[in-house]
Amino acid sequence: QVQLVESGGGLVQPGGSLRLSCAASGIFFSWYDMAWYRQAPGKQRELVARITSTSAGTTTYADSVKGRFTISRDNAKNTVYLRMNILKQEDTAVYYCHVPGYEYWGQGTQVTVSS
């Protein structure tokens, strides 16, 4: 059974930082691309960042987070991370971990950016 468990969300002031983690189990983690999505109230779920399964760990980002967010992975720990810097109010959303191409999603972690 595949499980993706996110953690690290919370309330942060504009300009602050957070690091999200997603621990995977039930899959051979290093074989799979991994991604972070987010969904804000009243909006569709959108791709935030993706990292490939290759040793190069090629990354792609939504334009709205380029230069502020960094996705990374630790295959030894079966974990993917999302470092979020210079957070803005518009980054407020539930953030989900996902295995692209499969119906594997985490339960989500709330990120709220507010003063």
N, C-alpha and C positions, 0 to 999 in steps of 0.2 A: 504494500500500500504506500503510495507516494504521499509524503507530507511536506509542506512548505510552511515554515513558521517564522513570521516576521517579528521584529522587535526594534525598539529604539525610537519610536515616535514620541510625540509630546507637544507641549506648548513652548514656543520660542518667540523672542522678539524679532522684529524686522532687522535684517543684517546679521542675525545669528546663524549658528550652524547646528546640524544634527548628523548623526550617522545611523542609518538603518542597516539591519542585518537580516538575512533570510537563511535559516538553516534547513537544508534539504535532507530527506531520508527516503529510502525506498527506491532510489534511482542510482545508477552509476553516474554520479554527479559530473565528473570530468568529461563525459561524453556529450553533454548538452549545452547549447547556448542557454543563457539566462537573461531575464529582463525584469525591469521595474516598470510598472504602470501606476497611474493615479487616477482618481475620480473625485472631482469636486462636486459639491451639491448642485443638482440640476444640470450637470454636464455629463458628457459621455466619457467613458474610460479612455485614457490616452497613454501612448507609449512615452516613457520618460527616458529610458536608457536601456541599452542591450550590450551584452558582451558575448563573444563567440567562445566555443569550446576549445578552439585551437590553442596551441602554446603561445601564440602571439596575443591572444586575448583581445582581438580587435573590438573596439567600442564604437557605438553610435549614440547620438543624443538628440532629443527634441531641441529645436532651435531656441525654445524658451528657457532652457537650462544650460545650454552650452557655455562653458567657461565658469560655471558655478557648481555644477554637480559632477561627481566622478563615480563611475561604477567600477568595481573590482571584484575579484573572486579569489578564494583560497580553497583549492581543490582538496588539500589535505584535511580541511575542516568541513568540507561540503557546504560552504557558506558563500553567499554573494552579498556584497555591501553596496550601499549608496551613500556616499559622502555628499552632504548638501551644505554649501556655503552661501553667504550673502542671501539668506532667505528673504522672500518677499511675501506679502499678504496673499498674492495670487498663487503661491505654492501650497496654500492650505488645501488639503485633500486627504482621502484615504489612499495610502500607498500599498500596492500589491506586488508580490513576487510572482513570477510566471515563467513557465518553461515554454518557450515559443514552439508552436506546432502541435502542442498537446494541451489537453484540458486540465492542466495542473496549475492551480492557483492557491496562494496562501489566503489566510482569513483577513488580511489587511491590518495596517497600523495607521492610526490617525496622526497627522501632522497639522498643527494649527500655528500659524504665524500671525501674531497679534501683539500690539503694544498695550 
